[in-house]
């Protein structure tokens, strides 16, 4: 299995967080239906109002690669990246 933690910090301004969070929620909804998706969710920080995290777990690298190649992945990740910074951690277990 593969676990990915995507930490997002919004650019200054209220709209950046709102746009990125809307894209993250939409991506979460679509990703849950992708083959090999074990878990996928978006979590808002309780202590930092400009931060959220996407936590995802995949069956294997092939399923993750298919997910990453979808049009919605490109669209929503693009919106997220336009509105702040992503830091990604990947773990295999």
N, C-alpha and C positions, 0 to 999 in steps of 0.2 A: 504494500500500500504506500501511497505517497500523500503526505500532508503538506499543504502550502498555507502559510500565513502571510497575507498581504496587508501591511500597515500603511494607512493613508493619512497624510497631514495636508489639510486644505491650504490653499493660497489665501492671503488676506482678503477679507470681504465675505459677507454672509452668503452671497450667491454661489461662490465656489463650493462650499460644503454642501449646499442644497443640491446643486447639479450633480456633484460626484456621488452623493448618497443615493439620489434617485437612480442613477446609472447602476450603482452597486446592487441596489434592491432588484432592479430589473434583471441584471445579470444573474443574481442568485436564483430568481424564479425560473429563468430559462435553463440554468445549469443543472438544477435538480433533476431535470428530465433527461439529461445526457447519459449515454451508456457509461457504466462504470463509476458514476458519481455515488459515493457512499454518504457524504455529508457536504453541505455547502450552506454557509450562513454569513450574515453581515452583523457585526457587533459595534455599537457606538461606545466610546469611552465614557466612563462615569466621572472622570476627573479632568478631561481635556475636551472642550466643546468643538475643537477643530480636528479631531482625530476619530477614525473608525478603522475596523479591521475586517477583512474577509478571510474566513477560515474554510478551507476546502480539503476534502479527503477523496482520493481517487483509487480505484482498484489497481491500476498499473499505469506505466508510462504511455502505453498505446492509447488508453482511454483519455488520459490527460492531453496527449497530442491532438486527438480528434476534437476535444473540447476547445483547445487553443486555436484550432483552425476554423472554427465556426464564424459566420458573419457577425453574430451578436457579440461574440467575444471581442472582435476587432472594434466594433462600434462602441460598446460600453466601456471597455478598457481605455479606448481613445478619449472618451469624455472624462473619465476619471483622471487620466494623466494630464489633460488640459487644465484641470482645476486644482492641482496640487502635486505632491510627491508621493511615490510608492516605494516602499522597501519590502522586498520579498524574501522570505525564508522558506526553504524546501527541506523536508525530512523524509527519508525512506525508512519504512519499518515492516 
